[in-house]
Every structure is written in C-alpha cells, then in structure tokens.
C-alpha cells in the first residue's frame, strides 16, 4: 500500500509537465522499481499493485 501511495505522490508531482504519456510512463516505471526493490527473488504483486496497473492501463493508451 505504501508503494501505491508513493506512486500516486510521484504522479501528482509531475502533473504540471506537458506530456501526459510521459507522466504515466514515469509512474509505471517508478512503481515497477519499488516492487522489485521490496522483494528478493520473485516480486509479489499485491492488491494495490493490481489496482494501479488497471488504472494505468485505462488512462494510458501506450500501456
């Protein structure tokens, strides 16, 4: 859940930049890094991770 909040804060902090697709990509990449850093062997996907993924897939056509 902490990762989801960090990703949303990162998204809000880059809202004022010009390219929406770049914003979604940055959020997705930051979230992926957070998931990989919190696990050692195989990353475990939590409910918050799935919610963020579904939200990004709806808002980002390049997903």
Backbone as JSON Lines, residues from 0, in Angstrom:
{"i":0,"aa":"X","n":[0.82,-1.19,0.0],"ca":[0.0,0.0,0.0],"c":[0.87,1.26,0.0]}
{"i":1,"aa":"X","n":[2.0,1.17,0.7],"ca":[2.92,2.3,0.73],"c":[3.45,2.61,-0.67]}
{"i":2,"aa":"X","n":[3.69,1.56,-1.45],"ca":[4.17,1.74,-2.81],"c":[3.14,2.45,-3.67]}
{"i":3,"aa":"X","n":[1.89,2.11,-3.48],"ca":[0.82,2.76,-4.23],"c":[0.75,4.25,-3.9]}
{"i":4,"aa":"X","n":[0.89,4.57,-2.63],"ca":[0.86,5.97,-2.21],"c":[2.06,6.72,-2.79]}
{"i":5,"aa":"X","n":[3.22,6.1,-2.77],"ca":[4.41,6.74,-3.35],"c":[4.24,6.98,-4.85]}
{"i":6,"aa":"X","n":[3.66,6.01,-5.53],"ca":[3.43,6.17,-6.96],"c":[2.44,7.29,-7.24]}
{"i":7,"aa":"X","n":[1.4,7.38,-6.44],"ca":[0.42,8.45,-6.63],"c":[1.02,9.82,-6.31]}
{"i":8,"aa":"X","n":[1.85,9.89,-5.3],"ca":[2.53,11.16,-4.99],"c":[3.46,11.55,-6.13]}
{"i":9,"aa":"X","n":[4.15,10.58,-6.68],"ca":[5.03,10.86,-7.82],"c":[4.22,11.36,-9.01]}
{"i":10,"aa":"X","n":[3.06,10.77,-9.22],"ca":[2.21,11.2,-10.32],"c":[1.71,12.63,-10.11]}
{"i":11,"aa":"X","n":[1.29,12.94,-8.91],"ca":[0.81,14.3,-8.62],"c":[1.94,15.31,-8.77]}
{"i":12,"aa":"X","n":[3.15,14.94,-8.41],"ca":[4.27,15.87,-8.5],"c":[4.66,16.18,-9.95]}
{"i":13,"aa":"X","n":[4.31,15.3,-10.88],"ca":[4.66,15.57,-12.28],"c":[3.44,15.97,-13.12]}
{"i":14,"aa":"X","n":[2.35,16.3,-12.46],"ca":[1.14,16.7,-13.19],"c":[1.33,17.94,-14.04]}
{"i":15,"aa":"X","n":[2.22,18.8,-13.65],"ca":[2.37,20.07,-14.33],"c":[3.32,20.01,-15.52]}
{"i":16,"aa":"X","n":[3.79,18.86,-15.86],"ca":[4.62,18.71,-17.05],"c":[3.73,18.58,-18.28]}
{"i":17,"aa":"X","n":[4.3,18.7,-19.44],"ca":[3.49,18.85,-20.64],"c":[2.98,17.55,-21.25]}
{"i":18,"aa":"X","n":[3.65,16.46,-21.1],"ca":[3.26,15.24,-21.83],"c":[2.62,14.22,-20.89]}
{"i":19,"aa":"X","n":[1.36,13.95,-21.12],"ca":[0.62,13.02,-20.27],"c":[1.17,11.6,-20.38]}
{"i":20,"aa":"X","n":[1.53,11.19,-21.57],"ca":[2.07,9.83,-21.76],"c":[3.36,9.64,-20.97]}
{"i":21,"aa":"X","n":[4.2,10.66,-20.93],"ca":[5.44,10.59,-20.17],"c":[5.16,10.47,-18.67]}
{"i":22,"aa":"X","n":[4.12,11.13,-18.23],"ca":[3.75,11.05,-16.82],"c":[3.33,9.64,-16.44]}
{"i":23,"aa":"X","n":[2.49,9.04,-17.25],"ca":[2.05,7.68,-16.97],"c":[3.23,6.71,-17.01]}
{"i":24,"aa":"X","n":[4.12,6.9,-17.95],"ca":[5.27,6.03,-18.06],"c":[6.16,6.14,-16.83]}
{"i":25,"aa":"X","n":[6.38,7.35,-16.38],"ca":[7.2,7.55,-15.18],"c":[6.58,6.89,-13.96]}
{"i":26,"aa":"X","n":[5.27,7.03,-13.8],"ca":[4.6,6.39,-12.66],"c":[4.74,4.88,-12.74]}
{"i":27,"aa":"X","n":[4.53,4.33,-13.93],"ca":[4.63,2.88,-14.09],"c":[6.05,2.39,-13.8]}
{"i":28,"aa":"X","n":[7.05,3.1,-14.28],"ca":[8.43,2.68,-14.05],"c":[8.84,2.82,-12.59]}
{"i":29,"aa":"X","n":[8.41,3.89,-11.94],"ca":[8.72,4.04,-10.52],"c":[8.07,2.93,-9.7]}
{"i":30,"aa":"X","n":[6.86,2.59,-10.07],"ca":[6.16,1.52,-9.36],"c":[6.85,0.19,-9.57]}
{"i":31,"aa":"X","n":[7.28,-0.08,-10.79],"ca":[7.99,-1.33,-11.06],"c":[9.27,-1.41,-10.23]}
{"i":32,"aa":"X","n":[10.01,-0.32,-10.17],"ca":[11.23,-0.32,-9.37],"c":[10.94,-0.58,-7.9]}
{"i":33,"aa":"X","n":[9.88,0.02,-7.39],"ca":[9.53,-0.18,-5.99],"c":[9.15,-1.64,-5.73]}
{"i":34,"aa":"X","n":[8.44,-2.26,-6.65],"ca":[8.06,-3.67,-6.49],"c":[9.31,-4.55,-6.49]}
{"i":35,"aa":"X","n":[10.22,-4.3,-7.41],"ca":[11.43,-5.12,-7.48],"c":[12.34,-4.9,-6.29]}
{"i":36,"aa":"X","n":[12.37,-3.7,-5.74],"ca":[13.24,-3.43,-4.6],"c":[12.71,-4.05,-3.31]}
{"i":37,"aa":"X","n":[11.44,-4.26,-3.19],"ca":[10.91,-4.78,-1.93],"c":[10.93,-6.31,-1.88]}
{"i":38,"aa":"X","n":[11.28,-6.96,-2.95],"ca":[11.37,-8.42,-2.97],"c":[12.75,-8.85,-3.45]}
{"i":39,"aa":"X","n":[13.14,-10.06,-3.11],"ca":[14.46,-10.51,-3.49],"c":[14.43,-11.47,-4.68]}
{"i":40,"aa":"X","n":[13.64,-12.51,-4.61],"ca":[13.65,-13.5,-5.69],"c":[12.61,-13.17,-6.75]}
{"i":41,"aa":"X","n":[11.39,-13.32,-6.41],"ca":[10.3,-13.08,-7.37],"c":[9.36,-12.04,-6.76]}
{"i":42,"aa":"X","n":[9.13,-10.96,-7.49],"ca":[8.27,-9.92,-6.92],"c":[6.84,-10.41,-6.7]}
{"i":43,"aa":"X","n":[6.28,-10.06,-5.55],"ca":[4.9,-10.42,-5.25],"c":[4.03,-9.21,-5.57]}
{"i":44,"aa":"X","n":[2.98,-9.47,-6.3],"ca":[2.08,-8.41,-6.72],"c":[0.93,-8.33,-5.72]}
{"i":45,"aa":"X","n":[0.78,-7.18,-5.09],"ca":[-0.28,-7.0,-4.1],"c":[-1.54,-6.44,-4.77]}
{"i":46,"aa":"X","n":[-2.58,-6.29,-3.99],"ca":[-3.84,-5.74,-4.5],"c":[-3.65,-4.3,-4.97]}
{"i":47,"aa":"X","n":[-2.87,-3.52,-4.23],"ca":[-2.6,-2.14,-4.63],"c":[-1.86,-2.07,-5.96]}
{"i":48,"aa":"X","n":[-0.95,-3.03,-6.18],"ca":[-0.23,-3.08,-7.45],"c":[-1.18,-3.36,-8.61]}
{"i":49,"aa":"X","n":[-2.12,-4.26,-8.38],"ca":[-3.1,-4.59,-9.43],"c":[-4.02,-3.42,-9.72]}
{"i":50,"aa":"X","n":[-4.41,-2.7,-8.66],"ca":[-5.28,-1.53,-8.85],"c":[-4.54,-0.46,-9.66]}
{"i":51,"aa":"X","n":[-3.29,-0.19,-9.32],"ca":[-2.52,0.79,-10.06],"c":[-2.35,0.38,-11.51]}
{"i":52,"aa":"X","n":[-2.07,-0.9,-11.73],"ca":[-1.91,-1.4,-13.1],"c":[-3.18,-1.24,-13.93]}
{"i":53,"aa":"X","n":[-4.32,-1.55,-13.33],"ca":[-5.57,-1.41,-14.08],"c":[-5.89,0.06,-14.33]}
{"i":54,"aa":"X","n":[-5.58,0.92,-13.37],"ca":[-5.81,2.36,-13.54],"c":[-4.92,2.92,-14.65]}
{"i":55,"aa":"X","n":[-3.65,2.49,-14.68],"ca":[-2.74,2.95,-15.73],"c":[-3.15,2.43,-17.1]}
{"i":56,"aa":"X","n":[-3.62,1.19,-17.16],"ca":[-3.99,0.63,-18.46],"c":[-5.21,1.33,-19.06]}
{"i":57,"aa":"X","n":[-6.06,1.87,-18.21],"ca":[-7.23,2.59,-18.71],"c":[-6.89,3.99,-19.17]}
{"i":58,"aa":"X","n":[-5.94,4.64,-18.5],"ca":[-5.63,6.02,-18.8],"c":[-4.5,6.22,-19.8]}
{"i":59,"aa":"X","n":[-3.73,5.18,-20.04],"ca":[-2.54,5.3,-20.88],"c":[-2.69,4.39,-22.09]}
{"i":60,"aa":"X","n":[-2.84,4.98,-23.26],"ca":[-3.08,4.18,-24.46],"c":[-1.85,3.37,-24.86]}
{"i":61,"aa":"X","n":[-0.65,3.79,-24.48],"ca":[0.56,3.07,-24.83],"c":[0.88,1.91,-23.91]}
{"i":62,"aa":"X","n":[0.02,1.62,-22.96],"ca":[0.23,0.55,-22.0],"c":[0.21,-0.76,-22.72]}
